[in-house]
Amino acid sequence: MKKSVYSIVLADDVVEAIDDMAYSLGTSRSNLINQILAERVSMMTPEMRMRDIFGRLEQLMSGGLMTVAQSGGSMLMLKSPLKYKYRPTVNYSVELSRSFEGAVGRLKISLRTQSGSLIDMIGGFFAVWISIEGKYLRRLFPKGSPWSGGGAAFTREFISPNGSALSDEQLAEAIGGYVNLLDSCLRMYFEDKTSAGRIEDKYKEYLSRGVLVI
């Protein structure tokens, strides 16, 4: 959705109230005014789509995944406890792009810890996971792996093949399915580090159901 600069005259009290609301929502004055006007004229904006997708995602989360918050309308934050000594928490951040085509968003995974053994275990899991994805999806990523990061923080790009536009429901189900799968496999790995074969079986089953976002 193209944006341009316009000059409008507003009452100071209105601007102050808008700024307070924008701050509480984690967005800018211009973006909030744009949202309010779009709603008034019944126009769908990228931010509205994001809120709808995140709302659907929250309903799809399973296992130990719990919603923490939405941030600024473009990010959904989740957490999931691991079965490991002091019950550390894995943090997931789902971000969406405004275009909803091609590169539709990314998943960020992080763990706040100073424990070397815990970082090694997380690294061990992602070495397995990234290897499995490379085995089955390498041909779909000619520019290289969709993964980046290391240690206790990783990022995974989400791509919609052929740039095809998907509905909010399809995007939510595709991304939610991936996050649920990854989290369940991560918890499985922490319960049994020899579970690489079972993780690959679960991943193949996931692919066999058809994947709209990779």
KAZI-V962451 format. One record per pair of residues at least 24 apart in sequence whose ideal C-beta (glycine too) atoms are under 7 Angstrom apart, sorted by sequence separation. I is the first residue (numbers start at 1). J is the second residue. If there is no record, write none. Layout:
BEGIN
i = [I | I]
j = [J | J]
END
This chain:
BEGIN
i = [50 | 88 | 181 | 47 | 123 | 126 | 88 | 122 | 119 | 119 | 84 | 57 | 174 | 174 | 175 | 113 | 174 | 111 | 110 | 170 | 171 | 53 | 110 | 1 | 1 | 26 | 27 | 109 | 26 | 27 | 50 | 166 | 25 | 108 | 106 | 107 | 106 | 49 | 106 | 107 | 46 | 106 | 160 | 105 | 160 | 161 | 103 | 104 | 159 | 104 | 158 | 159 | 103 | 104 | 129 | 102 | 102 | 101 | 102 | 125 | 101 | 101 | 125 | 100 | 104 | 132 | 128 | 132 | 121 | 124 | 105 | 100 | 128 | 132 | 136 | 107 | 140 | 137 | 94 | 94 | 92 | 90 | 80 | 83 | 82 | 84 | 83 | 82 | 83 | 104 | 56 | 60 | 56 | 60 | 53 | 57 | 61 | 65 | 52 | 56 | 60 | 63 | 53 | 57 | 62 | 65 | 49 | 53 | 57 | 61 | 63 | 63 | 64]
j = [74 | 113 | 206 | 73 | 151 | 154 | 118 | 152 | 151 | 152 | 118 | 94 | 211 | 212 | 213 | 152 | 213 | 152 | 152 | 212 | 213 | 96 | 153 | 45 | 46 | 71 | 72 | 154 | 72 | 73 | 96 | 212 | 72 | 155 | 155 | 156 | 156 | 100 | 157 | 158 | 98 | 158 | 212 | 158 | 213 | 214 | 157 | 158 | 213 | 159 | 213 | 214 | 159 | 160 | 185 | 159 | 160 | 160 | 163 | 186 | 163 | 165 | 189 | 165 | 171 | 199 | 196 | 200 | 190 | 193 | 175 | 171 | 199 | 203 | 207 | 179 | 214 | 214 | 175 | 179 | 179 | 186 | 183 | 187 | 187 | 190 | 190 | 190 | 191 | 213 | 168 | 172 | 169 | 173 | 168 | 172 | 176 | 180 | 168 | 172 | 176 | 180 | 171 | 175 | 180 | 183 | 168 | 172 | 176 | 180 | 183 | 184 | 187]
END
